[in-house]
Amino acid sequence: MTTPHGNHMHTVDLETMKLREQVFDYARRRMNYDPPPLDGPKTISELRAIVPATVTEEGLGGIEALSLFENVLAEATISNDHPNYLSFIPCAPTEAATLFDLIVSASTIYGGSWMEGAGAVYAENQVLEWLATEAGLPEGAGGVFVQGGTLGNLSALVAARHTAKEALLAAGKEIPSRWRFACSSEAHSSLKAAARVMDVDIVPVPVNAEGRLTGQALESTLEGDWDGIFAVVATGGTTNFGIVDELHDVGTVAKAHGVWFHVDGAYGLAAMLAPSTRHLFAGVALADSFIVDPHKWLFAPFDACALVYRNPELGRITHSQHADYLDALENPDEWNPSDYAYNLTRRPRGLPLWFSLATYGVAAYRNAVEMNIQLAYKIADEIRRRPDLELVRDPELSVVVFTKKGWELADYSRWSAKLLEDGIGFVVPSSHQGIPNTRFAIVNPRTSFESLVEILDTMV
Ligand SMILES: Cc1ncc(COP(=O)(O)O)c(C=O)c1O
């Protein structure tokens, strides 16, 4: 078959088919690792020294580029799915979720509109409905999968402010000179970022001794001055400690003041699936919106955040984009995911989670999340047993934060670097109230007690 010059990039020919097999082989090799090598970053100058110019007029050819990726670039990236990747919030996709991500990539599905992506959107919406039901939201709740928790929080807050503004305008009332939202001092940094983007203020509410935002603290911080408050944000599993705010009380206070209640459950809301922690999340039923990130603790690959509204129409009114060339997509009977967040073109990024849930069933998810929680409790017991280690707080979900007696930040940094260098684990230093510590964030069902003990043993 002759290939028209310049069009060989889109032609299926022998060369493409060979490359296809090589790519599948690599994907297979990567998925077969048990576990994958942890690998680790190199400096820019190290990479400059070993990576040739790859973006060239003629191209390197796929086989060479793939080999460069596998043998040089991939080795300079940490494997988030390694069972001993315990920093930040790791990512541990199921086999089915990873496999389906390949299919999503191979299928070029436009996930922004029903007209183009009906089947995919239908499946994504089944997952969103399931999450809404688990959270206790009424029928009709729904939303969209966006790129991450940062964008999910921003989109929810923009909808909250728009709704508050429209309500004031409809009532003939004045718009406040500054808009504000309240959240705990332990809330995620993405909320500060959202406030900057929206040019609104944050009312930081102090947490109680257990690290939780309470309804009482919310009331007393605001001292009856709710002017300009368009949302209250509670966290369902803080990033640093996995602490769940008093969601029911906070939600009740927000509702009493007629204010939008948003739950940031990016990491922790997955624990509503686990029998032992489900009760902590009862208050999510009051939420006007919530987020949970499948790429954190719902075992899906990067990048996905489920954003769910109690009344999705409020999200749609806020976020729909209108233009002559989009008119064809406007149909009141159809669900266009792009309308529910600050986004337009979108990959149907909820599909890997959908496929995984459809494959294994919800019970497998409940078990996996519960296993992580029980492992966190067990390693916390081990830390309590060791006189040289000290828990900073008792774990509530699956984050375990602890200190080593006498260690300064430099000691944690030295130890952490060596752990990675030796390919044992990725556990970075963290801190609380200015005191350095380290933490295990456990979201990988393949993480074992024995390997965590082995890591503790290296803290000498
Ligand atoms: C509680 C919480 N909210 C929001 C985010 C931001 O999510 P993303 O990194 O997906 O933007 C995180 C990330 O760790 C988080 O833990």
PDBQT file of the ligand as one rigid body, heavy atoms in Angstrom, charges set to zero:
ROOT
HETATM    1  C1  LIG A 501      -8.749  16.981  50.525  1.00  0.00    +0.000 C 
HETATM    2  C2  LIG A 501      -8.224  17.310  49.170  1.00  0.00    +0.000 A 
HETATM    3  N1  LIG A 501      -8.879  18.191  48.402  1.00  0.00    +0.000 NA
HETATM    4  C3  LIG A 501      -8.436  18.522  47.168  1.00  0.00    +0.000 A 
HETATM    5  C4  LIG A 501      -7.300  17.965  46.635  1.00  0.00    +0.000 A 
HETATM    6  C5  LIG A 501      -6.826  18.370  45.268  1.00  0.00    +0.000 C 
HETATM    7  O1  LIG A 501      -7.003  17.322  44.370  1.00  0.00    +0.000 OA
HETATM    8  P1  LIG A 501      -6.172  17.247  43.000  1.00  0.00    +0.000 P 
HETATM    9  O2  LIG A 501      -4.744  17.065  43.390  1.00  0.00    +0.000 OA
HETATM   10  O3  LIG A 501      -6.767  16.084  42.298  1.00  0.00    +0.000 OA
HETATM   11  O4  LIG A 501      -6.398  18.539  42.283  1.00  0.00    +0.000 OA
HETATM   12  C6  LIG A 501      -6.569  17.040  47.409  1.00  0.00    +0.000 A 
HETATM   13  C7  LIG A 501      -5.315  16.453  46.901  1.00  0.00    +0.000 C 
HETATM   14  O5  LIG A 501      -4.585  15.797  47.587  1.00  0.00    +0.000 OA
HETATM   15  C8  LIG A 501      -7.042  16.691  48.697  1.00  0.00    +0.000 A 
HETATM   16  O6  LIG A 501      -6.413  15.798  49.466  1.00  0.00    +0.000 OA
ENDROOT
TORSDOF 0
